[in-house]
Amino acid sequence: MFRSGRAVAAAIEAAGTGTEAPLPAVAIQPNGVDLTVERVFEQQSAGHVGRDGKSIGDRAEVDPVGDDPPTYRLPPGGYIVRYGEVLCVPEEHVGFVLPRSTLLRNACTLNTAVWDAGYEGRGEGLLQVHHEIEIEQGARIGQFVLSGAEHEGTYGGSYQGENTP
């Protein structure tokens, strides 16, 4: 069963790893919590996914145009977007990030993977742009949802604590 937006917000805030301030009311949706754009990157070199290891290719941050607010003007292509919120997936749960419908209505989508119980960090997703779009830094682009789930152990992989101080 998926948790309410208020329950997702409480899990983020109770973990002590959420945003520095409480989540704004506008971010709490009926069934999840909105995620915002912190930074956008373009992949510059090949990564590697092997049977016994992995590596992330070099990336370059996309320069925003303007500064009030900074806005990313993105032509069609694939981009890595870093979310503005630090998240935590509580035990007995699994997390998912889904695109906000406004992205879809603008010929863009957001792809992410399963977020295992115990994961904490400032995650990233693949933003696929099929038609040029402008996205402001801090704009809401995804929604984080939690579902109850049985599990054995908790996440302890190499992305634990990613993009956090």
mmCIF file of the C-alpha atoms, coordinates in Angstrom:
data_MODEL
# 
_entry.id   MODEL 
# 
loop_
_atom_site.group_PDB 
_atom_site.id 
_atom_site.type_symbol 
_atom_site.label_atom_id 
_atom_site.label_alt_id 
_atom_site.label_comp_id 
_atom_site.label_asym_id 
_atom_site.label_entity_id 
_atom_site.label_seq_id 
_atom_site.pdbx_PDB_ins_code 
_atom_site.Cartn_x 
_atom_site.Cartn_y 
_atom_site.Cartn_z 
_atom_site.occupancy 
_atom_site.B_iso_or_equiv 
_atom_site.pdbx_formal_charge 
_atom_site.auth_seq_id 
_atom_site.auth_comp_id 
_atom_site.auth_asym_id 
_atom_site.auth_atom_id 
_atom_site.pdbx_PDB_model_num 
ATOM 1   C CA . MET A 1 1   ? 0.000  0.000  0.000   1.00 0.00 ? 1   MET A CA 1 
ATOM 2   C CA . PHE A 1 2   ? 1.287  3.466  -0.861  1.00 0.00 ? 2   PHE A CA 1 
ATOM 3   C CA . ARG A 1 3   ? 1.621  5.959  1.981   1.00 0.00 ? 3   ARG A CA 1 
ATOM 4   C CA . SER A 1 4   ? 0.016  9.389  2.117   1.00 0.00 ? 4   SER A CA 1 
ATOM 5   C CA . GLY A 1 5   ? 1.975  12.488 1.208   1.00 0.00 ? 5   GLY A CA 1 
ATOM 6   C CA . ARG A 1 6   ? 1.912  13.564 4.846   1.00 0.00 ? 6   ARG A CA 1 
ATOM 7   C CA . ALA A 1 7   ? 3.414  10.182 5.884   1.00 0.00 ? 7   ALA A CA 1 
ATOM 8   C CA . VAL A 1 8   ? 6.141  10.513 3.227   1.00 0.00 ? 8   VAL A CA 1 
ATOM 9   C CA . ALA A 1 9   ? 6.947  14.039 4.451   1.00 0.00 ? 9   ALA A CA 1 
ATOM 10  C CA . ALA A 1 10  ? 7.058  12.832 8.058   1.00 0.00 ? 10  ALA A CA 1 
ATOM 11  C CA . ALA A 1 11  ? 9.475  10.049 7.112   1.00 0.00 ? 11  ALA A CA 1 
ATOM 12  C CA . ILE A 1 12  ? 11.778 12.526 5.374   1.00 0.00 ? 12  ILE A CA 1 
ATOM 13  C CA . GLU A 1 13  ? 11.682 15.058 8.207   1.00 0.00 ? 13  GLU A CA 1 
ATOM 14  C CA . ALA A 1 14  ? 11.945 12.446 11.013  1.00 0.00 ? 14  ALA A CA 1 
ATOM 15  C CA . ALA A 1 15  ? 15.116 11.049 9.471   1.00 0.00 ? 15  ALA A CA 1 
ATOM 16  C CA . GLY A 1 16  ? 16.854 14.348 10.068  1.00 0.00 ? 16  GLY A CA 1 
ATOM 17  C CA . THR A 1 17  ? 18.317 14.203 6.570   1.00 0.00 ? 17  THR A CA 1 
ATOM 18  C CA . GLY A 1 18  ? 15.604 16.173 4.808   1.00 0.00 ? 18  GLY A CA 1 
ATOM 19  C CA . THR A 1 19  ? 15.814 19.738 3.677   1.00 0.00 ? 19  THR A CA 1 
ATOM 20  C CA . GLU A 1 20  ? 17.218 22.176 6.219   1.00 0.00 ? 20  GLU A CA 1 
ATOM 21  C CA . ALA A 1 21  ? 13.749 23.675 6.719   1.00 0.00 ? 21  ALA A CA 1 
ATOM 22  C CA . PRO A 1 22  ? 10.504 21.736 6.966   1.00 0.00 ? 22  PRO A CA 1 
ATOM 23  C CA . LEU A 1 23  ? 9.072  20.779 3.598   1.00 0.00 ? 23  LEU A CA 1 
ATOM 24  C CA . PRO A 1 24  ? 6.853  23.551 2.229   1.00 0.00 ? 24  PRO A CA 1 
ATOM 25  C CA . ALA A 1 25  ? 3.142  22.752 2.283   1.00 0.00 ? 25  ALA A CA 1 
ATOM 26  C CA . VAL A 1 26  ? 2.997  23.031 -1.521  1.00 0.00 ? 26  VAL A CA 1 
ATOM 27  C CA . ALA A 1 27  ? 5.448  20.080 -1.769  1.00 0.00 ? 27  ALA A CA 1 
ATOM 28  C CA . ILE A 1 28  ? 3.194  17.701 0.153   1.00 0.00 ? 28  ILE A CA 1 
ATOM 29  C CA . GLN A 1 29  ? 0.765  16.056 -2.236  1.00 0.00 ? 29  GLN A CA 1 
ATOM 30  C CA . PRO A 1 30  ? -2.029 13.586 -1.419  1.00 0.00 ? 30  PRO A CA 1 
ATOM 31  C CA . ASN A 1 31  ? 0.192  10.592 -2.256  1.00 0.00 ? 31  ASN A CA 1 
ATOM 32  C CA . GLY A 1 32  ? 3.782  11.796 -2.085  1.00 0.00 ? 32  GLY A CA 1 
ATOM 33  C CA . VAL A 1 33  ? 6.224  14.674 -1.828  1.00 0.00 ? 33  VAL A CA 1 
ATOM 34  C CA . ASP A 1 34  ? 7.317  16.818 -4.761  1.00 0.00 ? 34  ASP A CA 1 
ATOM 35  C CA . LEU A 1 35  ? 10.992 16.861 -5.707  1.00 0.00 ? 35  LEU A CA 1 
ATOM 36  C CA . THR A 1 36  ? 12.688 19.910 -7.156  1.00 0.00 ? 36  THR A CA 1 
ATOM 37  C CA . VAL A 1 37  ? 15.607 20.510 -9.501  1.00 0.00 ? 37  VAL A CA 1 
ATOM 38  C CA . GLU A 1 38  ? 18.844 21.367 -7.751  1.00 0.00 ? 38  GLU A CA 1 
ATOM 39  C CA . ARG A 1 39  ? 21.268 20.907 -10.667 1.00 0.00 ? 39  ARG A CA 1 
ATOM 40  C CA . VAL A 1 40  ? 21.282 19.507 -14.205 1.00 0.00 ? 40  VAL A CA 1 
ATOM 41  C CA . PHE A 1 41  ? 24.205 17.647 -15.777 1.00 0.00 ? 41  PHE A CA 1 
ATOM 42  C CA . GLU A 1 42  ? 25.161 16.260 -19.195 1.00 0.00 ? 42  GLU A CA 1 
ATOM 43  C CA . GLN A 1 43  ? 27.114 13.016 -19.455 1.00 0.00 ? 43  GLN A CA 1 
ATOM 44  C CA . GLN A 1 44  ? 30.510 13.681 -21.079 1.00 0.00 ? 44  GLN A CA 1 
ATOM 45  C CA . SER A 1 45  ? 32.149 10.257 -21.183 1.00 0.00 ? 45  SER A CA 1 
ATOM 46  C CA . ALA A 1 46  ? 31.222 6.615  -21.059 1.00 0.00 ? 46  ALA A CA 1 
ATOM 47  C CA . GLY A 1 47  ? 30.383 4.946  -17.795 1.00 0.00 ? 47  GLY A CA 1 
ATOM 48  C CA . HIS A 1 48  ? 30.667 1.236  -17.097 1.00 0.00 ? 48  HIS A CA 1 
ATOM 49  C CA . VAL A 1 49  ? 28.196 -1.319 -15.753 1.00 0.00 ? 49  VAL A CA 1 
ATOM 50  C CA . GLY A 1 50  ? 29.916 -4.647 -15.229 1.00 0.00 ? 50  GLY A CA 1 
ATOM 51  C CA . ARG A 1 51  ? 29.309 -7.866 -13.358 1.00 0.00 ? 51  ARG A CA 1 
ATOM 52  C CA . ASP A 1 52  ? 31.836 -6.951 -10.689 1.00 0.00 ? 52  ASP A CA 1 
ATOM 53  C CA . GLY A 1 53  ? 31.826 -3.180 -10.699 1.00 0.00 ? 53  GLY A CA 1 
ATOM 54  C CA . LYS A 1 54  ? 30.509 0.051  -12.087 1.00 0.00 ? 54  LYS A CA 1 
ATOM 55  C CA . SER A 1 55  ? 31.605 3.588  -12.780 1.00 0.00 ? 55  SER A CA 1 
ATOM 56  C CA . ILE A 1 56  ? 29.860 6.822  -13.637 1.00 0.00 ? 56  ILE A CA 1 
ATOM 57  C CA . GLY A 1 57  ? 31.129 8.706  -16.674 1.00 0.00 ? 57  GLY A CA 1 
ATOM 58  C CA . ASP A 1 58  ? 32.337 12.276 -16.377 1.00 0.00 ? 58  ASP A CA 1 
ATOM 59  C CA . ARG A 1 59  ? 29.625 14.910 -16.234 1.00 0.00 ? 59  ARG A CA 1 
ATOM 60  C CA . ALA A 1 60  ? 29.429 18.631 -16.849 1.00 0.00 ? 60  ALA A CA 1 
ATOM 61  C CA . GLU A 1 61  ? 26.875 20.843 -15.167 1.00 0.00 ? 61  GLU A CA 1 
ATOM 62  C CA . VAL A 1 62  ? 24.554 22.594 -17.592 1.00 0.00 ? 62  VAL A CA 1 
ATOM 63  C CA . ASP A 1 63  ? 24.953 26.347 -17.233 1.00 0.00 ? 63  ASP A CA 1 
ATOM 64  C CA . PRO A 1 64  ? 21.681 28.007 -16.375 1.00 0.00 ? 64  PRO A CA 1 
ATOM 65  C CA . VAL A 1 65  ? 20.597 31.067 -18.317 1.00 0.00 ? 65  VAL A CA 1 
ATOM 66  C CA . GLY A 1 66  ? 19.773 34.100 -16.245 1.00 0.00 ? 66  GLY A CA 1 
ATOM 67  C CA . ASP A 1 67  ? 20.019 34.168 -12.499 1.00 0.00 ? 67  ASP A CA 1 
ATOM 68  C CA . ASP A 1 68  ? 16.662 35.243 -11.097 1.00 0.00 ? 68  ASP A CA 1 
ATOM 69  C CA . PRO A 1 69  ? 15.856 32.397 -10.913 1.00 0.00 ? 69  PRO A CA 1 
ATOM 70  C CA . PRO A 1 70  ? 18.513 30.334 -12.691 1.00 0.00 ? 70  PRO A CA 1 
ATOM 71  C CA . THR A 1 71  ? 16.812 28.551 -15.590 1.00 0.00 ? 71  THR A CA 1 
ATOM 72  C CA . TYR A 1 72  ? 18.030 25.561 -17.578 1.00 0.00 ? 72  TYR A CA 1 
ATOM 73  C CA . ARG A 1 73  ? 17.246 25.778 -21.311 1.00 0.00 ? 73  ARG A CA 1 
ATOM 74  C CA . LEU A 1 74  ? 17.441 22.168 -22.456 1.00 0.00 ? 74  LEU A CA 1 
ATOM 75  C CA . PRO A 1 75  ? 17.359 20.990 -26.072 1.00 0.00 ? 75  PRO A CA 1 
ATOM 76  C CA . PRO A 1 76  ? 16.234 17.415 -26.769 1.00 0.00 ? 76  PRO A CA 1 
ATOM 77  C CA . GLY A 1 77  ? 18.470 14.834 -25.149 1.00 0.00 ? 77  GLY A CA 1 
ATOM 78  C CA . GLY A 1 78  ? 19.171 12.989 -21.923 1.00 0.00 ? 78  GLY A CA 1 
ATOM 79  C CA . TYR A 1 79  ? 20.216 14.802 -18.735 1.00 0.00 ? 79  TYR A CA 1 
ATOM 80  C CA . ILE A 1 80  ? 21.004 13.835 -15.170 1.00 0.00 ? 80  ILE A CA 1 
ATOM 81  C CA . VAL A 1 81  ? 18.970 15.882 -12.727 1.00 0.00 ? 81  VAL A CA 1 
ATOM 82  C CA . ARG A 1 82  ? 19.908 16.107 -9.052  1.00 0.00 ? 82  ARG A CA 1 
ATOM 83  C CA . TYR A 1 83  ? 16.977 16.609 -6.731  1.00 0.00 ? 83  TYR A CA 1 
ATOM 84  C CA . GLY A 1 84  ? 16.950 19.451 -4.229  1.00 0.00 ? 84  GLY A CA 1 
ATOM 85  C CA . GLU A 1 85  ? 15.749 17.274 -1.371  1.00 0.00 ? 85  GLU A CA 1 
ATOM 86  C CA . VAL A 1 86  ? 17.669 14.774 0.723   1.00 0.00 ? 86  VAL A CA 1 
ATOM 87  C CA . LEU A 1 87  ? 15.503 11.684 1.087   1.00 0.00 ? 87  LEU A CA 1 
ATOM 88  C CA . CYS A 1 88  ? 15.305 8.687  3.354   1.00 0.00 ? 88  CYS A CA 1 
ATOM 89  C CA . VAL A 1 89  ? 13.476 5.437  2.718   1.00 0.00 ? 89  VAL A CA 1 
ATOM 90  C CA . PRO A 1 90  ? 12.330 4.055  6.082   1.00 0.00 ? 90  PRO A CA 1 
ATOM 91  C CA . GLU A 1 91  ? 12.526 0.377  6.928   1.00 0.00 ? 91  GLU A CA 1 
ATOM 92  C CA . GLU A 1 92  ? 9.504  -1.642 5.799   1.00 0.00 ? 92  GLU A CA 1 
ATOM 93  C CA . HIS A 1 93  ? 9.209  0.622  2.709   1.00 0.00 ? 93  HIS A CA 1 
ATOM 94  C CA . VAL A 1 94  ? 10.371 1.010  -0.870  1.00 0.00 ? 94  VAL A CA 1 
ATOM 95  C CA . GLY A 1 95  ? 10.556 4.375  -2.636  1.00 0.00 ? 95  GLY A CA 1 
ATOM 96  C CA . PHE A 1 96  ? 9.749  5.433  -6.184  1.00 0.00 ? 96  PHE A CA 1 
ATOM 97  C CA . VAL A 1 97  ? 10.076 8.740  -8.034  1.00 0.00 ? 97  VAL A CA 1 
ATOM 98  C CA . LEU A 1 98  ? 7.552  9.504  -10.736 1.00 0.00 ? 98  LEU A CA 1 
ATOM 99  C CA . PRO A 1 99  ? 7.469  12.495 -13.093 1.00 0.00 ? 99  PRO A CA 1 
ATOM 100 C CA . ARG A 1 100 ? 5.021  15.316 -12.472 1.00 0.00 ? 100 ARG A CA 1 
ATOM 101 C CA . SER A 1 101 ? 2.404  15.461 -15.205 1.00 0.00 ? 101 SER A CA 1 
ATOM 102 C CA . THR A 1 102 ? 3.576  18.900 -16.374 1.00 0.00 ? 102 THR A CA 1 
ATOM 103 C CA . LEU A 1 103 ? 6.819  17.295 -17.557 1.00 0.00 ? 103 LEU A CA 1 
ATOM 104 C CA . LEU A 1 104 ? 4.873  14.722 -19.545 1.00 0.00 ? 104 LEU A CA 1 
ATOM 105 C CA . ARG A 1 105 ? 2.635  17.413 -21.032 1.00 0.00 ? 105 ARG A CA 1 
ATOM 106 C CA . ASN A 1 106 ? 5.814  19.148 -22.247 1.00 0.00 ? 106 ASN A CA 1 
ATOM 107 C CA . ALA A 1 107 ? 7.245  16.054 -23.982 1.00 0.00 ? 107 ALA A CA 1 
ATOM 108 C CA . CYS A 1 108 ? 9.659  15.229 -21.142 1.00 0.00 ? 108 CYS A CA 1 
ATOM 109 C CA . THR A 1 109 ? 9.858  12.398 -18.649 1.00 0.00 ? 109 THR A CA 1 
ATOM 110 C CA . LEU A 1 110 ? 11.876 11.404 -15.605 1.00 0.00 ? 110 LEU A CA 1 
ATOM 111 C CA . ASN A 1 111 ? 13.277 7.884  -15.235 1.00 0.00 ? 111 ASN A CA 1 
ATOM 112 C CA . THR A 1 112 ? 14.467 6.548  -11.904 1.00 0.00 ? 112 THR A CA 1 
ATOM 113 C CA . ALA A 1 113 ? 15.169 3.244  -10.206 1.00 0.00 ? 113 ALA A CA 1 
ATOM 114 C CA . VAL A 1 114 ? 13.813 1.568  -7.081  1.00 0.00 ? 114 VAL A CA 1 
ATOM 115 C CA . TRP A 1 115 ? 14.924 3.249  -3.849  1.00 0.00 ? 115 TRP A CA 1 
ATOM 116 C CA . ASP A 1 116 ? 15.547 0.481  -1.315  1.00 0.00 ? 116 ASP A CA 1 
ATOM 117 C CA . ALA A 1 117 ? 14.684 0.545  2.378   1.00 0.00 ? 117 ALA A CA 1 
ATOM 118 C CA . GLY A 1 118 ? 17.443 2.321  4.284   1.00 0.00 ? 118 GLY A CA 1 
ATOM 119 C CA . TYR A 1 119 ? 18.619 4.536  1.405   1.00 0.00 ? 119 TYR A CA 1 
ATOM 120 C CA . GLU A 1 120 ? 19.492 8.094  2.406   1.00 0.00 ? 120 GLU A CA 1 
ATOM 121 C CA . GLY A 1 121 ? 20.812 10.758 0.074   1.00 0.00 ? 121 GLY A CA 1 
ATOM 122 C CA . ARG A 1 122 ? 20.166 13.441 -2.511  1.00 0.00 ? 122 ARG A CA 1 
ATOM 123 C CA . GLY A 1 123 ? 19.303 11.257 -5.449  1.00 0.00 ? 123 GLY A CA 1 
ATOM 124 C CA . GLU A 1 124 ? 19.386 11.740 -9.174  1.00 0.00 ? 124 GLU A CA 1 
ATOM 125 C CA . GLY A 1 125 ? 17.235 10.759 -12.114 1.00 0.00 ? 125 GLY A CA 1 
ATOM 126 C CA . LEU A 1 126 ? 17.385 10.664 -15.897 1.00 0.00 ? 126 LEU A CA 1 
ATOM 127 C CA . LEU A 1 127 ? 15.495 13.563 -17.465 1.00 0.00 ? 127 LEU A CA 1 
ATOM 128 C CA . GLN A 1 128 ? 14.544 12.761 -21.050 1.00 0.00 ? 128 GLN A CA 1 
ATOM 129 C CA . VAL A 1 129 ? 13.738 15.854 -23.078 1.00 0.00 ? 129 VAL A CA 1 
ATOM 130 C CA . HIS A 1 130 ? 11.918 15.224 -26.374 1.00 0.00 ? 130 HIS A CA 1 
ATOM 131 C CA . HIS A 1 131 ? 11.232 18.891 -27.171 1.00 0.00 ? 131 HIS A CA 1 
ATOM 132 C CA . GLU A 1 132 ? 13.144 21.955 -25.971 1.00 0.00 ? 132 GLU A CA 1 
ATOM 133 C CA . ILE A 1 133 ? 12.092 23.094 -22.507 1.00 0.00 ? 133 ILE A CA 1 
ATOM 134 C CA . GLU A 1 134 ? 13.078 25.661 -19.907 1.00 0.00 ? 134 GLU A CA 1 
ATOM 135 C CA . ILE A 1 135 ? 13.151 24.457 -16.292 1.00 0.00 ? 135 ILE A CA 1 
ATOM 136 C CA . GLU A 1 136 ? 13.833 26.787 -13.392 1.00 0.00 ? 136 GLU A CA 1 
ATOM 137 C CA . GLN A 1 137 ? 16.145 25.719 -10.616 1.00 0.00 ? 137 GLN A CA 1 
ATOM 138 C CA . GLY A 1 138 ? 13.859 24.781 -7.705  1.00 0.00 ? 138 GLY A CA 1 
ATOM 139 C CA . ALA A 1 139 ? 10.940 23.825 -9.984  1.00 0.00 ? 139 ALA A CA 1 
ATOM 140 C CA . ARG A 1 140 ? 8.934  20.760 -8.968  1.00 0.00 ? 140 ARG A CA 1 
ATOM 141 C CA . ILE A 1 141 ? 9.540  17.981 -11.512 1.00 0.00 ? 141 ILE A CA 1 
ATOM 142 C CA . GLY A 1 142 ? 8.982  14.671 -9.711  1.00 0.00 ? 142 GLY A CA 1 
ATOM 143 C CA . GLN A 1 143 ? 7.069  13.100 -6.886  1.00 0.00 ? 143 GLN A CA 1 
ATOM 144 C CA . PHE A 1 144 ? 8.600  10.756 -4.302  1.00 0.00 ? 144 PHE A CA 1 
ATOM 145 C CA . VAL A 1 145 ? 6.240  8.038  -3.081  1.00 0.00 ? 145 VAL A CA 1 
ATOM 146 C CA . LEU A 1 146 ? 6.643  5.285  -0.499  1.00 0.00 ? 146 LEU A CA 1 
ATOM 147 C CA . SER A 1 147 ? 5.019  1.899  -0.425  1.00 0.00 ? 147 SER A CA 1 
ATOM 148 C CA . GLY A 1 148 ? 5.057  -0.630 2.388   1.00 0.00 ? 148 GLY A CA 1 
ATOM 149 C CA . ALA A 1 149 ? 7.312  -3.540 1.490   1.00 0.00 ? 149 ALA A CA 1 
ATOM 150 C CA . GLU A 1 150 ? 8.831  -6.619 3.014   1.00 0.00 ? 150 GLU A CA 1 
ATOM 151 C CA . HIS A 1 151 ? 12.601 -6.725 2.766   1.00 0.00 ? 151 HIS A CA 1 
ATOM 152 C CA . GLU A 1 152 ? 15.683 -8.537 3.953   1.00 0.00 ? 152 GLU A CA 1 
ATOM 153 C CA . GLY A 1 153 ? 18.270 -6.051 5.134   1.00 0.00 ? 153 GLY A CA 1 
ATOM 154 C CA . THR A 1 154 ? 18.557 -2.412 4.158   1.00 0.00 ? 154 THR A CA 1 
ATOM 155 C CA . TYR A 1 155 ? 20.436 -0.503 1.498   1.00 0.00 ? 155 TYR A CA 1 
ATOM 156 C CA . GLY A 1 156 ? 24.177 -0.277 2.041   1.00 0.00 ? 156 GLY A CA 1 
ATOM 157 C CA . GLY A 1 157 ? 25.413 0.313  -1.493  1.00 0.00 ? 157 GLY A CA 1 
ATOM 158 C CA . SER A 1 158 ? 27.836 2.829  -2.922  1.00 0.00 ? 158 SER A CA 1 
ATOM 159 C CA . TYR A 1 159 ? 25.175 5.518  -3.365  1.00 0.00 ? 159 TYR A CA 1 
ATOM 160 C CA . GLN A 1 160 ? 24.320 5.659  0.346   1.00 0.00 ? 160 GLN A CA 1 
ATOM 161 C CA . GLY A 1 161 ? 24.569 9.290  1.451   1.00 0.00 ? 161 GLY A CA 1 
ATOM 162 C CA . GLU A 1 162 ? 25.151 10.502 -2.131  1.00 0.00 ? 162 GLU A CA 1 
ATOM 163 C CA . ASN A 1 163 ? 25.358 14.215 -2.828  1.00 0.00 ? 163 ASN A CA 1 
ATOM 164 C CA . THR A 1 164 ? 25.106 15.145 0.841   1.00 0.00 ? 164 THR A CA 1 
ATOM 165 C CA . PRO A 1 165 ? 27.657 17.100 2.879   1.00 0.00 ? 165 PRO A CA 1 
# 
